[in-house]
Amino acid sequence: MNMNVKLSRHALGAEGIPSSGGYGEQYNDGMFDEAINSPGYKRLWSADRLKAYREKLQELKGNAQVCATTVGLSQTLLLADRSAMDHILEAIRKIKAHSAALAKKA
């Protein structure tokens, strides 16, 4: 789909498919630093190894784009019965087939 996330999510919603924007870059939200600075991590790995691990994450250059362009579908939605799964698939196919027209309307 050559559409933005907001438009894609709106189109899914119009088809009765709930979605989310997915996750952000979790290694920049503070929780990762909290974990690797915890006594448990420091007991298991050396300071140099933890520092190297943290620095290695900066090499994930495409991660920001992936996070910004993800449309998420919940696990419970995807655990539905066959007819509901067919509905999701057909909705995505319909949106893809009409993506150019939808993008022009936006």
Backbone torsions as a table, in degrees:
resi	resn	phi	psi	omega
1	MET	NA	127.0	174.5
2	ASN	-96.4	56.8	179.6
3	MET	-130.1	159.8	177.5
4	ASN	-79.5	167.1	-175.2
5	VAL	-61.6	-43.0	-178.1
6	LYS	-60.7	-45.2	179.5
7	LEU	-66.6	-40.8	178.2
8	SER	-62.1	-44.1	179.9
9	ARG	-66.3	-38.6	177.7
10	HIS	-62.6	-44.9	179.3
11	ALA	-63.2	-41.5	176.5
12	LEU	-61.6	-44.3	178.5
13	GLY	-59.9	-39.1	178.4
14	ALA	-64.3	-25.2	177.4
15	GLU	-90.7	3.0	178.9
16	GLY	83.9	17.8	-179.0
17	ILE	-107.9	110.3	177.6
18	PRO	-71.8	143.4	179.5
19	SER	-146.3	169.8	177.7
20	SER	-133.0	174.6	179.1
21	GLY	-83.9	0.2	-178.5
22	GLY	80.3	-167.5	-176.9
23	TYR	-92.6	156.3	170.8
24	GLY	-89.9	-174.9	179.3
25	GLU	-71.9	97.6	-171.7
26	GLN	-68.2	-25.5	-179.3
27	TYR	-77.7	-0.4	175.5
28	ASN	-113.0	7.8	-175.3
29	ASP	-93.8	2.5	178.0
30	GLY	96.9	-27.4	-178.5
31	MET	-68.2	-35.8	178.7
32	PHE	-64.0	-46.7	179.0
33	ASP	-62.1	-38.8	177.4
34	GLU	-60.0	-42.0	-179.1
35	ALA	-67.2	-50.1	-175.2
36	ILE	-73.3	-14.5	175.4
37	ASN	-94.9	2.8	-178.4
38	SER	-75.2	155.5	178.1
39	PRO	-57.4	-35.5	-179.6
40	GLY	-63.2	-46.8	178.2
41	TYR	-65.7	-41.9	-179.1
42	LYS	-65.1	-27.6	178.1
43	ARG	-75.4	-32.4	-176.6
44	LEU	-84.9	-35.0	-175.6
45	TRP	-129.9	151.8	-179.4
46	SER	-70.7	159.9	178.3
47	ALA	-60.3	-39.1	179.5
48	ASP	-64.2	-41.0	-179.8
49	ARG	-66.7	-41.8	178.6
50	LEU	-65.4	-39.2	177.9
51	LYS	-64.8	-44.2	179.5
52	ALA	-63.4	-39.2	179.1
53	TYR	-63.6	-44.9	179.7
54	ARG	-62.3	-43.0	-179.4
55	GLU	-67.0	-34.1	-179.4
56	LYS	-62.1	-29.8	-179.2
57	LEU	-65.4	-24.1	179.0
58	GLN	-67.3	-15.8	178.6
59	GLU	-78.8	-3.8	-179.8
60	LEU	-84.7	61.6	-172.8
61	LYS	-61.6	-34.5	-179.0
62	GLY	-81.2	-6.7	-175.7
63	ASN	-62.9	-40.2	-179.6
64	ALA	-61.3	-42.1	179.6
65	GLN	-66.4	-41.7	178.5
66	VAL	-59.8	-46.5	-179.2
67	CYS	-63.6	-37.4	-178.1
68	ALA	-74.8	-20.2	-174.7
69	THR	-115.5	12.0	-178.8
70	THR	-86.0	136.1	169.0
71	VAL	-111.6	119.0	-175.6
72	GLY	-97.2	141.6	172.3
73	LEU	-118.5	133.0	-174.5
74	SER	-69.7	155.4	178.7
75	GLN	-61.2	-42.4	-178.5
76	THR	-64.1	-34.5	176.1
77	LEU	-62.2	-40.4	-176.9
78	LEU	-81.4	-1.3	175.3
79	LEU	-98.7	16.5	-177.4
80	ALA	-73.8	174.1	177.7
81	ASP	-74.3	174.7	-173.5
82	ARG	-58.6	-42.9	-177.5
83	SER	-66.7	-37.3	177.4
84	ALA	-67.3	-39.0	177.4
85	MET	-65.1	-39.5	176.6
86	ASP	-62.0	-39.3	178.1
87	HIS	-62.0	-43.9	178.5
88	ILE	-61.4	-47.1	-179.9
89	LEU	-61.1	-45.9	179.5
90	GLU	-65.0	-37.5	178.0
91	ALA	-63.1	-43.7	179.4
92	ILE	-65.5	-41.4	177.6
93	ARG	-62.5	-42.5	179.6
94	LYS	-62.8	-45.3	179.4
95	ILE	-62.7	-43.1	179.4
96	LYS	-62.9	-44.1	-178.8
97	ALA	-63.1	-30.4	-177.5
98	HIS	-108.3	15.1	-174.7
99	SER	-59.9	-39.1	179.9
100	ALA	-63.9	-45.1	179.0
101	ALA	-65.8	-40.2	178.3
102	LEU	-63.6	-40.8	-179.7
103	ALA	-65.0	-35.3	178.9
104	LYS	-68.1	-33.1	179.8
105	LYS	-71.5	-25.9	-174.6
106	ALA	-70.4	NA	NA
